């Protein structure tokens, strides 16, 4: 089983759970859902993480709402709650 900040995954092969060290592409967040999508920090385009991560949510909110790029995530959330 592999656990990181926001995702959990486990891959079985021949009835045995594989270790993430043996399988570096283990994170579900790096499953490509749009091959023409945004470039991910893993190097691929359109990973699930580029659509659903808090980092992407913050960046998109700042972009769409024309906010200061130096705002903290909590400040962005507070701004959104007010509108």
N, C-alpha and C positions, 0 to 999 in steps of 0.2 A: 504494500500500500504506500502511496505517496501523498503527502499532505504539505501544502504550502499556504500562503496567506489566505487564499480564497477558493482553492480548488482541491478536490480529493479525487484520486484516481487509483485504480488497481487493474492490472492486466494479468490475465491468466493464460498460460500456454501449457498444454499437456497436463492440466490439473494442478499446476504449481504457479503461485504468484511470482511474477517477475520483479526484480529489484530495480528501482529507478536508476541506479548506478550503471546497470547493464543496458538500460534503455533510455538514453537521454531525451528522447522525444515524448516523454511520458505525460506531460501536462495537457489536460483537456483544453486549457486556454489557448493552446497552440494548434488546435484542430482548425484547418482552413475551412471557412464557410463562404468566402468570396474571393476567388483567386485574383480578381482585379481590385481587391480592396486596399485599404491603407497598409503601408509597410509596417510590419511589427518589429519590435526590438530583437526578435529571434532571427530576423532576416527574411522571413516569408511574408507574403502579402495576404491580407484578409483573415488573419487568425481570429478566433472567437474573442480573444482578449482585446483586440483593437475595437471591438464593438461594445463589449460588456464590462470592461474594467473601470474602476473608479477613476483611474488616471485619465482614461479616454473621456469619461463623462465630464470630468472637470475641464479638460481641454476644449471639448465641444461646447460646453456651457459658456466658457470665456469667449470663444470664437463667435457663437451665435448671439450672445447678449452684449458683445462689445465691451467686456470687462477688462480691467487691468490684468495683464498676464502674470503679475507678481502676487496675486491674491492667493491666500492659503485655501485649501479645500473647504475648511470650515466656513471661511468667509463667503465662498461661492454658495455653499448650501444656505447660509443665512440670507443672502441676497435673494435666492430663488424662493425661499419661504415667504419673503415679504411681498413678492409680486403676485 
